[in-house]
Amino acid sequence: MQSVTRVEIATHLAPLFTGELVTRDEVLAAAAHAGARAEVVATLERLPDQRFLELRDLWPALPEVPIESTAVR
């Protein structure tokens, strides 16, 4: 199974961040609406209940998520 990466999260969530604060629930809804894998949604469920202004504001809450996959193909 492929691990979740920040690149994958960004692919699903980038359109959500338009300069307005978004809630954790909005992040989760956007990921589900974008067709994110269950593993991505489960990772995002670990976010604290707060508002986020930019995509990069998620990363301090998800420090274990790598930027991209290091798997060899």
Biopython code that builds the backbone (N, CA, C, O; Angstrom):
import numpy as np
from Bio.PDB.StructureBuilder import StructureBuilder

atoms = [
    (1, "MET", "N", (0.838, -1.174, 0.000)),
    (1, "MET", "CA", (0.000, 0.000, 0.000)),
    (1, "MET", "C", (0.886, 1.241, 0.000)),
    (1, "MET", "O", (1.871, 1.314, 0.734)),
    (2, "GLN", "N", (0.532, 2.191, -0.812)),
    (2, "GLN", "CA", (1.276, 3.424, -0.932)),
    (2, "GLN", "C", (0.992, 4.330, 0.266)),
    (2, "GLN", "O", (-0.161, 4.506, 0.659)),
    (3, "SER", "N", (2.049, 4.902, 0.842)),
    (3, "SER", "CA", (1.852, 5.795, 1.978)),
    (3, "SER", "C", (1.353, 7.155, 1.494)),
    (3, "SER", "O", (1.549, 7.531, 0.338)),
    (4, "VAL", "N", (0.716, 7.872, 2.389)),
    (4, "VAL", "CA", (0.195, 9.203, 2.100)),
    (4, "VAL", "C", (1.357, 10.193, 2.103)),
    (4, "VAL", "O", (2.236, 10.125, 2.962)),
    (5, "THR", "N", (1.357, 11.099, 1.152)),
    (5, "THR", "CA", (2.399, 12.119, 1.081)),
    (5, "THR", "C", (1.771, 13.515, 1.051)),
    (5, "THR", "O", (0.577, 13.671, 0.794)),
    (6, "ARG", "N", (2.591, 14.507, 1.317)),
    (6, "ARG", "CA", (2.112, 15.892, 1.252)),
    (6, "ARG", "C", (1.731, 16.256, -0.175)),
    (6, "ARG", "O", (0.793, 17.024, -0.393)),
    (7, "VAL", "N", (2.451, 15.712, -1.141)),
    (7, "VAL", "CA", (2.132, 15.969, -2.545)),
    (7, "VAL", "C", (0.725, 15.454, -2.857)),
    (7, "VAL", "O", (-0.054, 16.140, -3.518)),
    (8, "GLU", "N", (0.402, 14.260, -2.388)),
    (8, "GLU", "CA", (-0.929, 13.706, -2.637)),
    (8, "GLU", "C", (-2.000, 14.543, -1.952)),
    (8, "GLU", "O", (-3.034, 14.836, -2.552)),
    (9, "ILE", "N", (-1.764, 14.929, -0.705)),
    (9, "ILE", "CA", (-2.720, 15.775, 0.010)),
    (9, "ILE", "C", (-2.915, 17.082, -0.750)),
    (9, "ILE", "O", (-4.045, 17.526, -0.949)),
    (10, "ALA", "N", (-1.818, 17.693, -1.171)),
    (10, "ALA", "CA", (-1.896, 18.958, -1.894)),
    (10, "ALA", "C", (-2.684, 18.833, -3.190)),
    (10, "ALA", "O", (-3.422, 19.745, -3.564)),
    (11, "THR", "N", (-2.530, 17.712, -3.869)),
    (11, "THR", "CA", (-3.268, 17.476, -5.113)),
    (11, "THR", "C", (-4.774, 17.577, -4.887)),
    (11, "THR", "O", (-5.502, 18.123, -5.716)),
    (12, "HIS", "N", (-5.224, 17.049, -3.766)),
    (12, "HIS", "CA", (-6.651, 17.054, -3.469)),
    (12, "HIS", "C", (-7.136, 18.369, -2.867)),
    (12, "HIS", "O", (-8.286, 18.757, -3.071)),
    (13, "LEU", "N", (-6.274, 19.052, -2.133)),
    (13, "LEU", "CA", (-6.736, 20.197, -1.350)),
    (13, "LEU", "C", (-6.345, 21.562, -1.884)),
    (13, "LEU", "O", (-6.911, 22.560, -1.436)),
    (14, "ALA", "N", (-5.423, 21.659, -2.802)),
    (14, "ALA", "CA", (-4.950, 22.966, -3.274)),
    (14, "ALA", "C", (-6.090, 23.905, -3.673)),
    (14, "ALA", "O", (-6.031, 25.086, -3.333)),
    (15, "PRO", "N", (-7.122, 23.439, -4.376)),
    (15, "PRO", "CA", (-8.200, 24.356, -4.767)),
    (15, "PRO", "C", (-8.985, 24.933, -3.575)),
    (15, "PRO", "O", (-9.654, 25.957, -3.715)),
    (16, "LEU", "N", (-8.907, 24.294, -2.432)),
    (16, "LEU", "CA", (-9.648, 24.746, -1.255)),
    (16, "LEU", "C", (-9.083, 26.039, -0.683)),
    (16, "LEU", "O", (-9.825, 26.858, -0.141)),
    (17, "PHE", "N", (-7.787, 26.222, -0.800)),
    (17, "PHE", "CA", (-7.126, 27.350, -0.150)),
    (17, "PHE", "C", (-7.058, 28.546, -1.095)),
    (17, "PHE", "O", (-6.222, 28.602, -1.997)),
    (18, "THR", "N", (-7.964, 29.503, -0.864)),
    (18, "THR", "CA", (-8.097, 30.669, -1.744)),
    (18, "THR", "C", (-7.895, 31.976, -0.994)),
    (18, "THR", "O", (-8.314, 33.032, -1.467)),
    (19, "GLY", "N", (-7.259, 31.917, 0.166)),
    (19, "GLY", "CA", (-7.036, 33.131, 0.931)),
    (19, "GLY", "C", (-8.015, 33.331, 2.072)),
    (19, "GLY", "O", (-7.919, 34.311, 2.812)),
    (20, "GLU", "N", (-8.949, 32.416, 2.219)),
    (20, "GLU", "CA", (-9.913, 32.453, 3.311)),
    (20, "GLU", "C", (-9.589, 31.335, 4.298)),
    (20, "GLU", "O", (-9.076, 30.287, 3.903)),
    (21, "LEU", "N", (-9.882, 31.549, 5.559)),
    (21, "LEU", "CA", (-9.680, 30.498, 6.559)),
    (21, "LEU", "C", (-10.641, 29.342, 6.291)),
    (21, "LEU", "O", (-11.811, 29.556, 5.971)),
    (22, "VAL", "N", (-10.138, 28.119, 6.425)),
    (22, "VAL", "CA", (-10.977, 26.930, 6.265)),
    (22, "VAL", "C", (-10.877, 26.083, 7.530)),
    (22, "VAL", "O", (-9.834, 26.043, 8.183)),
    (23, "THR", "N", (-11.956, 25.420, 7.860)),
    (23, "THR", "CA", (-11.994, 24.590, 9.057)),
    (23, "THR", "C", (-11.506, 23.180, 8.754)),
    (23, "THR", "O", (-11.379, 22.785, 7.595)),
    (24, "ARG", "N", (-11.241, 22.446, 9.798)),
    (24, "ARG", "CA", (-10.869, 21.034, 9.680)),
    (24, "ARG", "C", (-11.961, 20.281, 8.922)),
    (24, "ARG", "O", (-11.665, 19.472, 8.043)),
    (25, "ASP", "N", (-13.214, 20.546, 9.260)),
    (25, "ASP", "CA", (-14.326, 19.872, 8.589)),
    (25, "ASP", "C", (-14.364, 20.199, 7.096)),
    (25, "ASP", "O", (-14.681, 19.333, 6.280)),
    (26, "GLU", "N", (-14.048, 21.423, 6.740)),
    (26, "GLU", "CA", (-14.003, 21.792, 5.321)),
    (26, "GLU", "C", (-12.860, 21.078, 4.608)),
    (26, "GLU", "O", (-13.000, 20.678, 3.452)),
    (27, "VAL", "N", (-11.743, 20.919, 5.287)),
    (27, "VAL", "CA", (-10.610, 20.171, 4.723)),
    (27, "VAL", "C", (-11.035, 18.726, 4.452)),
    (27, "VAL", "O", (-10.784, 18.188, 3.374)),
    (28, "LEU", "N", (-11.677, 18.110, 5.437)),
    (28, "LEU", "CA", (-12.114, 16.718, 5.272)),
    (28, "LEU", "C", (-13.143, 16.585, 4.157)),
    (28, "LEU", "O", (-13.079, 15.646, 3.363)),
    (29, "ALA", "N", (-14.085, 17.510, 4.092)),
    (29, "ALA", "CA", (-15.112, 17.462, 3.046)),
    (29, "ALA", "C", (-14.496, 17.648, 1.665)),
    (29, "ALA", "O", (-14.885, 16.974, 0.711)),
    (30, "ALA", "N", (-13.539, 18.561, 1.559)),
    (30, "ALA", "CA", (-12.886, 18.797, 0.266)),
    (30, "ALA", "C", (-12.111, 17.571, -0.189)),
    (30, "ALA", "O", (-12.127, 17.229, -1.372)),
    (31, "ALA", "N", (-11.436, 16.911, 0.736)),
    (31, "ALA", "CA", (-10.686, 15.701, 0.385)),
    (31, "ALA", "C", (-11.637, 14.609, -0.108)),
    (31, "ALA", "O", (-11.368, 13.956, -1.117)),
    (32, "ALA", "N", (-12.731, 14.416, 0.596)),
    (32, "ALA", "CA", (-13.711, 13.403, 0.187)),
    (32, "ALA", "C", (-14.316, 13.758, -1.168)),
    (32, "ALA", "O", (-14.473, 12.892, -2.028)),
    (33, "HIS", "N", (-14.650, 15.019, -1.354)),
    (33, "HIS", "CA", (-15.251, 15.474, -2.617)),
    (33, "HIS", "C", (-14.278, 15.302, -3.788)),
    (33, "HIS", "O", (-14.694, 15.032, -4.914)),
    (34, "ALA", "N", (-12.985, 15.461, -3.512)),
    (34, "ALA", "CA", (-11.962, 15.326, -4.555)),
    (34, "ALA", "C", (-11.608, 13.871, -4.841)),
    (34, "ALA", "O", (-10.799, 13.590, -5.725)),
    (35, "GLY", "N", (-12.211, 12.943, -4.093)),
    (35, "GLY", "CA", (-11.952, 11.523, -4.335)),
    (35, "GLY", "C", (-10.679, 11.003, -3.706)),
    (35, "GLY", "O", (-10.093, 10.037, -4.195)),
    (36, "ALA", "N", (-10.246, 11.629, -2.632)),
    (36, "ALA", "CA", (-9.027, 11.186, -1.953)),
    (36, "ALA", "C", (-9.190, 9.762, -1.422)),
    (36, "ALA", "O", (-10.281, 9.351, -1.026)),
    (37, "ARG", "N", (-8.094, 9.029, -1.422)),
    (37, "ARG", "CA", (-8.104, 7.669, -0.872)),
    (37, "ARG", "C", (-8.480, 7.719, 0.607)),
    (37, "ARG", "O", (-8.306, 8.739, 1.272)),
    (38, "ALA", "N", (-8.994, 6.611, 1.102)),
    (38, "ALA", "CA", (-9.385, 6.511, 2.511)),
    (38, "ALA", "C", (-8.203, 6.811, 3.431)),
    (38, "ALA", "O", (-8.384, 7.394, 4.500)),
    (39, "GLU", "N", (-6.999, 6.417, 3.026)),
    (39, "GLU", "CA", (-5.809, 6.669, 3.836)),
    (39, "GLU", "C", (-5.508, 8.165, 3.961)),
    (39, "GLU", "O", (-5.030, 8.624, 4.999)),
    (40, "VAL", "N", (-5.788, 8.912, 2.908)),
    (40, "VAL", "CA", (-5.587, 10.358, 2.935)),
    (40, "VAL", "C", (-6.578, 10.996, 3.898)),
    (40, "VAL", "O", (-6.206, 11.829, 4.725)),
    (41, "VAL", "N", (-7.825, 10.605, 3.788)),
    (41, "VAL", "CA", (-8.863, 11.140, 4.678)),
    (41, "VAL", "C", (-8.532, 10.792, 6.129)),
    (41, "VAL", "O", (-8.664, 11.639, 7.012)),
    (42, "ALA", "N", (-8.106, 9.556, 6.380)),
    (42, "ALA", "CA", (-7.747, 9.146, 7.745)),
    (42, "ALA", "C", (-6.589, 9.985, 8.277)),
    (42, "ALA", "O", (-6.572, 10.344, 9.454)),
    (43, "THR", "N", (-5.634, 10.295, 7.426)),
    (43, "THR", "CA", (-4.513, 11.153, 7.836)),
    (43, "THR", "C", (-5.019, 12.539, 8.194)),
    (43, "THR", "O", (-4.612, 13.104, 9.209)),
    (44, "LEU", "N", (-5.896, 13.090, 7.375)),
    (44, "LEU", "CA", (-6.424, 14.434, 7.621)),
    (44, "LEU", "C", (-7.330, 14.484, 8.850)),
    (44, "LEU", "O", (-7.490, 15.543, 9.458)),
    (45, "GLU", "N", (-7.912, 13.372, 9.211)),
    (45, "GLU", "CA", (-8.743, 13.326, 10.420)),
    (45, "GLU", "C", (-7.924, 13.576, 11.684)),
    (45, "GLU", "O", (-8.489, 13.858, 12.740)),
    (46, "ARG", "N", (-6.610, 13.476, 11.589)),
    (46, "ARG", "CA", (-5.744, 13.745, 12.738)),
    (46, "ARG", "C", (-5.490, 15.235, 12.941)),
    (46, "ARG", "O", (-4.874, 15.634, 13.929)),
    (47, "LEU", "N", (-5.962, 16.054, 12.009)),
    (47, "LEU", "CA", (-5.778, 17.504, 12.157)),
    (47, "LEU", "C", (-6.537, 18.012, 13.378)),
    (47, "LEU", "O", (-7.600, 17.488, 13.711)),
    (48, "PRO", "N", (-5.997, 19.029, 14.044)),
    (48, "PRO", "CA", (-6.713, 19.617, 15.173)),
    (48, "PRO", "C", (-7.924, 20.406, 14.683)),
    (48, "PRO", "O", (-7.988, 20.799, 13.518)),
    (49, "ASP", "N", (-8.864, 20.630, 15.563)),
    (49, "ASP", "CA", (-10.066, 21.389, 15.235)),
    (49, "ASP", "C", (-9.720, 22.878, 15.280)),
    (49, "ASP", "O", (-9.890, 23.550, 16.297)),
    (50, "GLN", "N", (-9.234, 23.361, 14.153)),
    (50, "GLN", "CA", (-8.851, 24.770, 14.046)),
    (50, "GLN", "C", (-9.047, 25.211, 12.602)),
    (50, "GLN", "O", (-9.477, 24.427, 11.757)),
    (51, "ARG", "N", (-8.733, 26.460, 12.329)),
    (51, "ARG", "CA", (-8.846, 26.994, 10.969)),
    (51, "ARG", "C", (-7.457, 27.111, 10.352)),
    (51, "ARG", "O", (-6.467, 27.338, 11.046)),
    (52, "PHE", "N", (-7.408, 26.951, 9.042)),
    (52, "PHE", "CA", (-6.156, 26.981, 8.295)),
    (52, "PHE", "C", (-6.280, 27.990, 7.164)),
    (52, "PHE", "O", (-7.288, 28.014, 6.457)),
    (53, "LEU", "N", (-5.263, 28.820, 6.991)),
    (53, "LEU", "CA", (-5.290, 29.827, 5.936)),
    (53, "LEU", "C", (-4.653, 29.315, 4.647)),
    (53, "LEU", "O", (-5.132, 29.608, 3.551)),
    (54, "GLU", "N", (-3.576, 28.551, 4.786)),
    (54, "GLU", "CA", (-2.845, 28.046, 3.625)),
    (54, "GLU", "C", (-2.614, 26.552, 3.773)),
    (54, "GLU", "O", (-2.641, 26.012, 4.879)),
    (55, "LEU", "N", (-2.392, 25.902, 2.661)),
    (55, "LEU", "CA", (-2.120, 24.470, 2.667)),
    (55, "LEU", "C", (-0.955, 24.135, 3.583)),
    (55, "LEU", "O", (-1.012, 23.147, 4.315)),
    (56, "ARG", "N", (0.089, 24.929, 3.557)),
    (56, "ARG", "CA", (1.266, 24.646, 4.377)),
    (56, "ARG", "C", (0.973, 24.730, 5.874)),
    (56, "ARG", "O", (1.769, 24.249, 6.681)),
    (57, "ASP", "N", (-0.144, 25.325, 6.254)),
    (57, "ASP", "CA", (-0.526, 25.378, 7.667)),
    (57, "ASP", "C", (-0.910, 24.002, 8.213)),
    (57, "ASP", "O", (-0.984, 23.821, 9.429)),
    (58, "LEU", "N", (-1.153, 23.038, 7.332)),
    (58, "LEU", "CA", (-1.484, 21.674, 7.763)),
    (58, "LEU", "C", (-0.261, 20.916, 8.249)),
    (58, "LEU", "O", (-0.374, 20.058, 9.124)),
    (59, "TRP", "N", (0.899, 21.220, 7.698)),
    (59, "TRP", "CA", (2.081, 20.381, 7.920)),
    (59, "TRP", "C", (2.557, 20.326, 9.372)),
    (59, "TRP", "O", (2.997, 19.257, 9.794)),
    (60, "PRO", "N", (2.503, 21.392, 10.162)),
    (60, "PRO", "CA", (2.915, 21.254, 11.563)),
    (60, "PRO", "C", (2.077, 20.235, 12.341)),
    (60, "PRO", "O", (2.566, 19.628, 13.293)),
    (61, "ALA", "N", (0.836, 20.051, 11.942)),
    (61, "ALA", "CA", (-0.033, 19.076, 12.603)),
    (61, "ALA", "C", (0.183, 17.662, 12.073)),
    (61, "ALA", "O", (-0.278, 16.692, 12.675)),
    (62, "LEU", "N", (0.884, 17.545, 10.947)),
    (62, "LEU", "CA", (1.118, 16.235, 10.309)),
    (62, "LEU", "C", (2.610, 16.056, 10.011)),
    (62, "LEU", "O", (2.982, 15.807, 8.865)),
    (63, "PRO", "N", (3.464, 16.178, 11.026)),
    (63, "PRO", "CA", (4.908, 16.161, 10.766)),
    (63, "PRO", "C", (5.440, 14.835, 10.225)),
    (63, "PRO", "O", (6.504, 14.804, 9.606)),
    (64, "GLU", "N", (4.715, 13.746, 10.449)),
    (64, "GLU", "CA", (5.183, 12.434, 9.998)),
    (64, "GLU", "C", (4.896, 12.173, 8.522)),
    (64, "GLU", "O", (5.392, 11.195, 7.963)),
    (65, "VAL", "N", (4.106, 13.031, 7.886)),
    (65, "VAL", "CA", (3.758, 12.831, 6.483)),
    (65, "VAL", "C", (4.905, 13.349, 5.610)),
    (65, "VAL", "O", (5.236, 14.534, 5.661)),
    (66, "PRO", "N", (5.511, 12.466, 4.810)),
    (66, "PRO", "CA", (6.631, 12.897, 3.969)),
    (66, "PRO", "C", (6.160, 13.771, 2.807)),
    (66, "PRO", "O", (4.987, 13.754, 2.432)),
    (67, "ILE", "N", (7.089, 14.525, 2.251)),
    (67, "ILE", "CA", (6.742, 15.381, 1.121)),
    (67, "ILE", "C", (6.320, 14.538, -0.076)),
    (67, "ILE", "O", (5.282, 14.786, -0.691)),
    (68, "GLU", "N", (7.126, 13.555, -0.391)),
    (68, "GLU", "CA", (6.793, 12.654, -1.485)),
    (68, "GLU", "C", (7.273, 11.258, -1.150)),
    (68, "GLU", "O", (8.034, 11.055, -0.205)),
    (69, "SER", "N", (6.825, 10.318, -1.925)),
    (69, "SER", "CA", (7.172, 8.928, -1.695)),
    (69, "SER", "C", (8.650, 8.683, -1.994)),
    (69, "SER", "O", (9.197, 9.213, -2.961)),
    (70, "THR", "N", (9.273, 7.887, -1.164)),
    (70, "THR", "CA", (10.666, 7.517, -1.407)),
    (70, "THR", "C", (10.774, 6.083, -1.929)),
    (70, "THR", "O", (11.870, 5.535, -2.037)),
    (71, "ALA", "N", (9.632, 5.486, -2.248)),
    (71, "ALA", "CA", (9.616, 4.118, -2.741)),
    (71, "ALA", "C", (10.263, 4.041, -4.123)),
    (71, "ALA", "O", (10.077, 4.920, -4.964)),
    (72, "VAL", "N", (11.006, 2.996, -4.331)),
    (72, "VAL", "CA", (11.647, 2.757, -5.608)),
    (72, "VAL", "C", (10.673, 1.978, -6.486)),
    (72, "VAL", "O", (10.064, 0.998, -6.055)),
    (73, "ARG", "N", (10.544, 2.435, -7.719)),
    (73, "ARG", "CA", (9.615, 1.764, -8.637)),
    (73, "ARG", "C", (10.334, 0.860, -9.578)),
    (73, "ARG", "O", (9.705, 0.217, -10.418)),
]
sb = StructureBuilder()
sb.init_structure("model")
sb.init_model(0)
sb.init_chain("A")
sb.init_seg("    ")
for serial, (resi, resn, name, xyz) in enumerate(atoms, 1):
    if name == "N":
        sb.init_residue(resn, " ", resi, " ")
    sb.init_atom(name, np.array(xyz, "f"), 0.0, 1.0, " ", f" {name:<3s}", serial, name[0])
structure = sb.get_structure()
